[in-house]
Amino acid sequence: MEFTAKQIAELIGGKVEGNEQTAVHTFAKIEEGAEGAISFLSNPKYTHYLYDTLSSIVLINEDVELEKPVKATLIRVKNAYESVAKLLQVYESMKPKKTGIDPLAFISPKATIGKNVYIGAFAYVGDGTVIGDNTQLYPHAVIGDNVQLGTDCIIYPNVSIYQGCRLGSRVTIHSGSVIGADGFGFAPNQEGYEKIPQIGIVVIEDDVEIGANTCIDRSTMGQTVIHKGVKLDNLVQVAHNCEVGENTVMSAQVGLAGSTKIGAWCMVGGQAGFAGHISVADKTFVGAQCGVISNTKGNEQLIGSPAMEPKAFFKSMAVFRKLPDMYRELNELKKELAELKRPTA
């Protein structure tokens, strides 16, 4: 399906510079442009590609000043990155959605299936489970007993959702993720470790997206909760009884220990780790590989392990780099001191 520059500009509130009838049918990165593609420029580092790109249309910010003529038709917008995201959403929504139930799927006669649902081959739906309208279950997805799935959810292949878990509407879970496995609960005794039954559930609210191979454990009692609008990357671990606040985002390989509470609108970099039983306040920004071991105040940036404010971290690192020299100097001073203390004849 093709769209003209004029149509695109009307959709995203932009202004066309060039031929309004230029048509595109696909997307491309600006450095890999091709005829019939639309690209965008939001990072100044890529500005030089604007003058040579083969893309037919390029979205640029309103304040970009051209140094020389551009071959492509331009559409100026307030925020090129946000505008291309909107166009990609429109493009994705126009793709035909799968519908119908594959004869190789197993659906319990005690399950309730909504309208326009797709259930792929070898998917499993357990007793008492409710699948909302327009939800898609791809092949080999396993939905346990008494699970509730809202409307317009997408559950990709090989996702497992254990018994009793509750998901809201417009939840997307990517391949290999496990929702509701037992939390890591064991009590030591003289013979080893005795398992503590995990009898709670996982609750995932509306508009949450969960990356591939992410695990969210069921609570020991009560609920592990992922609030509305949360976005989790691949390989994230959320332990039992944790709570993640609204619109918080986490990059890959983040780990939350048990009973950690993460506030709303937090941003967490890759491989960051959180100790158990702590509270992270709203709008806390946690850097990659950061180790958070205590409560935070909110509206702050944290880096390093153990986590600290950037200014304190960089001061500490400046000292850390000097430790070998300081250690050598200390040994030399100890030797000099020993010489001074040595009795004289």
Secondary structure, 3 states (H helix, E strand, C coil): CCEEHHHHHHHHCCEEECCCCCEECEECCHHHCCCCEEEEECCHHHHHHHHCCCCCEEEEECCCCCCCCCCCEEEEECCHHHHHHHHHHHHHHCCCCCCEECCCCEECCCCEECCCCEECCCCEECCCCEECCCCEECCCCEECCCCEECCCCEECCCCEECCCCEECCCCEECCCCEEEECCCCEEEECCEEEECCCCCEEEECCCCEECCCCEEECCCCCEEEECCCCEECCCCEECCCCEECCCCEECCCCEECCCCEECCCCEECCCCEECCCCEECCCEEECCCCEECCCCCCCEEEECCCCECHHHHHHHHHHHHHHHHHHHHHHHHHHHHHHHHCCCC
